[in-house]
Amino acid sequence: MKEFIKKNFTVIVLVIAVLSFFKSCGDARELSKIRKYKESIPDWMDELGEKELGKAVWTKEISALNEQADVILRVNTLKTTKEKLQEELFDQDIETDFLPDYPNALKLKERANVFQTEQFKNGSFEVQDASSQLVAEFLNVQPGMRVVDACAGAGGKTLHIASLMENKGQIIALDIYENKLHELKRRAKRNGAFNIETRGIDSTKVIKKLYDKADRVLIDAPCSGLGVLRRNPDAKWKLQPDFIEKIKETQQEILQQYSKMVKVGGQL
């Protein structure tokens, strides 16, 4: 036997390697049928998703979140129209489609660096997910109102609200991060939105001063980010279960305190 192995050592090694390869392929095929491996998500997230949404919905949802996100533009109606912007981008070999039920949205047919276009630099559009564009529309704002964007961040929704209000009335953009509000000011200038006032939340007084003062209050509270994994796929490996519980408490606290800014007859 020793002599046989010695003479055929190379062949034996190759046979073992081939058998191992086919076994690993079989193992891989089996693993690919398990959702958490197929979609590359932590065990706890997979369990939570199925618990919250049910097996069928969660399987469909996490699969969709692993697809590449579309590039969606929101036309700034303070400066242009959807039709005009589409034509101008077409002249630069950037083709777009209208999206049904999204009045100010253009979807890129192919990915392109739209930030280098003159149209972006002069504030004719912002890059904003289609679902995010529905929020300001749902707020049902009117020119002349006082509107508070309570967790404004860098102002994607604030700018949309400004365009819907036709620069008339007042938008108070609040956030705990001054650097984000600074970015909002820069974007507002580029967008030609002049009815936005930024206020940093450095104490509870900032909120209390606005109690019963706003026609509309938008609370886009800090969240887990699980809904936008297509844009930040690495987030699923950075998130921890305890953060999900903490963010729920933060959201509840913000809702209870900030909702008091809505005046009688106003909307949250």
C-alpha positions as CSV (number, residue, x, y, z in Angstrom):
1,M,0.0,0.0,0.0
2,K,2.8,2.4,0.9
3,E,4.5,1.7,-2.4
4,F,1.2,2.3,-4.3
5,I,0.7,5.6,-2.5
6,K,4.3,6.6,-3.2
7,K,3.9,5.9,-7.0
8,N,0.5,7.6,-7.3
9,F,0.8,10.4,-4.8
10,T,0.1,13.2,-7.2
11,V,-2.9,11.5,-8.6
12,I,-4.3,10.7,-5.1
13,V,-3.8,14.4,-4.1
14,L,-5.7,15.5,-7.2
15,V,-8.5,13.1,-6.6
16,I,-8.9,14.3,-3.0
17,A,-8.8,18.0,-4.2
18,V,-11.5,17.3,-6.8
19,L,-13.7,15.4,-4.3
20,S,-13.3,18.3,-1.8
21,F,-14.2,20.8,-4.5
22,F,-17.4,19.0,-5.4
23,K,-18.3,18.6,-1.7
24,S,-17.7,22.4,-1.1
25,C,-19.9,23.2,-4.2
26,G,-22.6,21.0,-2.7
27,D,-22.3,22.7,0.7
28,A,-22.3,26.1,-1.0
29,R,-25.5,25.3,-2.9
30,E,-27.1,24.2,0.3
31,L,-26.0,27.3,2.2
32,S,-27.3,29.5,-0.7
33,K,-30.8,28.3,0.1
34,I,-30.6,29.7,3.6
35,R,-31.8,33.3,3.6
36,K,-29.2,34.8,6.0
37,Y,-26.3,33.4,3.9
38,K,-27.9,34.1,0.6
39,E,-28.6,37.7,1.5
40,S,-25.5,38.2,3.7
41,I,-27.2,39.4,6.9
42,P,-26.5,38.9,10.6
43,D,-28.5,36.2,12.4
44,W,-30.2,38.6,14.8
45,M,-31.3,40.8,11.9
46,D,-32.7,37.9,10.0
47,E,-34.6,36.7,13.0
48,L,-36.0,40.2,13.7
49,G,-37.0,40.8,10.1
50,E,-39.0,37.5,10.0
51,K,-40.6,38.2,13.4
52,E,-41.7,41.7,12.5
53,L,-42.8,41.2,8.9
54,G,-43.4,37.5,8.5
55,K,-41.3,35.0,6.5
56,A,-42.7,35.8,3.0
57,V,-42.5,39.6,3.2
58,W,-39.1,39.7,4.9
59,T,-37.6,37.3,2.3
60,K,-38.9,39.6,-0.5
61,E,-37.9,42.8,1.4
62,I,-34.3,41.8,2.2
63,S,-33.8,40.5,-1.4
64,A,-34.9,43.9,-2.7
65,L,-32.6,45.7,-0.3
66,N,-29.6,43.9,-1.8
67,E,-30.3,45.2,-5.2
68,Q,-28.6,48.3,-6.5
69,A,-30.6,51.5,-5.8
70,D,-31.9,53.6,-8.7
71,V,-30.7,57.2,-9.0
72,I,-33.7,59.5,-8.6
73,L,-33.7,63.2,-9.1
74,R,-36.1,65.7,-7.5
75,V,-36.8,68.6,-9.8
76,N,-36.6,71.9,-8.0
77,T,-39.7,73.7,-9.1
78,L,-38.4,77.0,-7.8
79,K,-36.0,77.0,-10.7
80,T,-37.3,74.8,-13.5
81,T,-39.8,72.2,-14.7
82,K,-39.6,68.4,-15.0
83,E,-39.9,68.6,-18.7
84,K,-37.3,71.3,-19.2
85,L,-34.8,69.6,-16.9
86,Q,-35.3,66.3,-18.8
87,E,-34.5,68.0,-22.1
88,E,-31.4,69.7,-20.7
89,L,-30.0,66.5,-19.3
90,F,-30.8,64.6,-22.5
91,D,-28.6,67.1,-24.3
92,Q,-25.7,65.9,-22.1
93,D,-26.4,62.3,-22.9
94,I,-28.2,61.7,-19.5
95,E,-31.5,60.0,-20.2
96,T,-34.3,60.0,-17.7
97,D,-37.8,58.7,-17.2
98,F,-40.8,60.2,-15.5
99,L,-42.1,58.2,-12.5
100,P,-45.9,57.8,-12.2
101,D,-47.3,59.2,-8.9
102,Y,-44.1,61.1,-8.3
103,P,-44.8,64.6,-9.6
104,N,-41.2,66.0,-9.3
105,A,-39.1,62.9,-9.9
106,L,-36.8,61.9,-12.8
107,K,-35.2,58.4,-12.8
108,L,-31.9,57.9,-14.5
109,K,-31.9,55.2,-17.2
110,E,-28.2,54.6,-16.6
111,R,-26.0,55.8,-13.7
112,A,-24.1,59.0,-14.3
113,N,-22.2,61.7,-12.4
114,V,-25.1,64.2,-12.3
115,F,-23.2,66.3,-9.7
116,Q,-20.9,67.6,-12.4
117,T,-23.8,69.0,-14.5
118,E,-24.5,72.7,-14.7
119,Q,-28.1,71.9,-13.7
120,F,-27.0,70.5,-10.4
121,K,-24.7,73.4,-9.7
122,N,-27.4,76.0,-10.3
123,G,-29.9,74.1,-8.1
124,S,-32.3,72.8,-10.7
125,F,-32.4,69.4,-8.9
126,E,-31.4,67.4,-5.9
127,V,-30.7,63.6,-5.7
128,Q,-33.5,62.2,-3.5
129,D,-35.1,58.8,-3.3
130,A,-38.6,58.5,-4.7
131,S,-40.1,57.3,-1.4
132,S,-38.5,60.3,0.4
133,Q,-40.1,62.6,-2.1
134,L,-43.5,61.5,-1.0
135,V,-43.0,62.8,2.5
136,A,-43.2,66.6,1.8
137,E,-46.2,66.0,-0.5
138,F,-48.0,64.1,2.2
139,L,-47.4,67.1,4.6
140,N,-49.9,69.0,2.5
141,V,-48.2,72.4,3.0
142,Q,-49.5,75.7,1.5
143,P,-47.7,78.9,0.8
144,G,-47.7,81.3,3.8
145,M,-47.7,78.5,6.4
146,R,-45.2,78.2,9.3
147,V,-43.7,74.7,9.0
148,V,-41.2,73.1,11.3
149,D,-38.9,70.3,10.0
150,A,-37.9,69.0,13.4
151,C,-35.1,66.7,12.5
152,A,-34.0,68.4,9.3
153,G,-30.4,67.1,9.0
154,A,-28.9,68.4,5.7
155,G,-32.3,69.4,4.5
156,G,-33.4,67.1,1.7
157,K,-37.1,67.3,2.8
158,T,-36.8,70.9,3.9
159,L,-35.8,72.0,0.4
160,H,-38.7,70.1,-1.1
161,I,-41.1,71.7,1.4
162,A,-39.7,75.1,0.4
163,S,-40.4,74.5,-3.3
164,L,-44.0,73.3,-2.5
165,M,-44.5,76.5,-0.5
166,E,-43.2,78.6,-3.4
167,N,-40.8,80.4,-1.1
168,K,-43.7,81.9,0.8
169,G,-44.2,81.5,4.5
170,Q,-41.6,80.2,7.0
171,I,-39.8,76.9,7.4
172,I,-37.9,76.4,10.6
173,A,-35.3,73.7,10.2
174,L,-34.1,72.1,13.5
175,D,-31.3,69.7,14.2
176,I,-28.9,68.8,17.0
177,Y,-26.0,68.9,14.5
178,E,-24.8,72.4,13.5
179,N,-22.6,71.0,10.7
180,K,-25.7,69.5,9.0
181,L,-27.6,72.8,9.3
182,H,-24.6,74.5,7.8
183,E,-24.8,72.2,4.8
184,L,-28.6,72.9,4.6
185,K,-27.9,76.6,4.4
186,R,-25.4,76.0,1.5
187,R,-27.9,73.8,-0.3
188,A,-30.8,76.3,0.2
189,K,-28.7,79.1,-1.3
190,R,-28.0,76.9,-4.4
191,N,-31.7,75.9,-4.6
192,G,-32.9,79.5,-4.3
193,A,-34.9,78.7,-1.2
194,F,-35.1,81.8,0.9
195,N,-37.9,81.0,3.4
196,I,-35.8,78.6,5.5
197,E,-34.5,79.5,9.0
198,T,-32.1,77.1,10.7
199,R,-32.0,76.6,14.5
200,G,-29.6,74.3,16.3
201,I,-31.2,72.3,19.2
202,D,-28.8,73.1,22.0
203,S,-31.4,73.0,24.8
204,T,-35.1,72.2,25.4
205,K,-35.8,75.9,25.2
206,V,-35.5,75.8,21.4
207,I,-38.4,73.3,21.2
208,K,-40.5,74.9,24.0
209,K,-40.4,78.3,22.2
210,L,-42.2,76.8,19.3
211,Y,-45.0,75.0,21.3
212,D,-48.4,75.7,19.6
213,K,-46.8,77.7,16.9
214,A,-46.6,75.5,13.7
215,D,-49.2,74.8,11.0
216,R,-47.2,71.7,10.1
217,V,-44.5,69.7,11.9
218,L,-42.4,67.1,10.2
219,I,-40.7,64.6,12.5
220,D,-38.3,62.5,10.4
221,A,-36.8,61.0,13.5
222,P,-33.4,59.3,13.8
223,C,-33.8,55.7,12.7
224,S,-32.0,52.4,12.3
225,G,-31.4,52.9,8.6
226,L,-32.6,49.4,7.9
227,G,-34.9,50.8,5.2
228,V,-32.1,52.2,3.1
229,L,-29.6,49.3,3.1
230,R,-29.4,49.5,-0.7
231,R,-27.5,52.7,-0.3
232,N,-25.5,51.6,2.8
233,P,-25.1,47.9,2.5
234,D,-22.3,47.8,5.1
235,A,-24.6,49.2,7.7
236,K,-26.2,45.8,8.4
237,W,-22.8,44.6,9.8
238,K,-22.3,47.7,11.9
239,L,-25.7,47.8,13.5
240,Q,-26.3,46.0,16.8
241,P,-29.6,44.8,18.4
242,D,-29.3,47.1,21.4
243,F,-29.1,50.1,19.1
244,I,-32.5,49.2,17.7
245,E,-34.0,49.3,21.2
246,K,-32.3,52.6,22.1
247,I,-33.4,54.3,18.9
248,K,-37.0,53.3,19.7
249,E,-36.7,55.2,23.0
250,T,-35.2,58.2,21.2
251,Q,-38.0,58.2,18.7
252,Q,-40.7,58.1,21.3
253,E,-39.1,60.9,23.3
254,I,-38.9,63.1,20.2
255,L,-42.5,62.4,19.3
256,Q,-43.8,63.3,22.7
257,Q,-41.9,66.5,23.0
258,Y,-41.8,67.8,19.4
259,S,-45.4,67.1,18.7
260,K,-46.3,69.9,21.1
261,M,-45.1,72.4,18.4
262,V,-48.3,71.7,16.4
263,K,-50.9,74.4,16.9
264,V,-54.6,73.8,17.2
265,G,-55.8,72.8,13.7
266,G,-52.3,72.0,12.5
267,Q,-50.9,68.7,11.4
268,L,-48.1,66.5,12.5
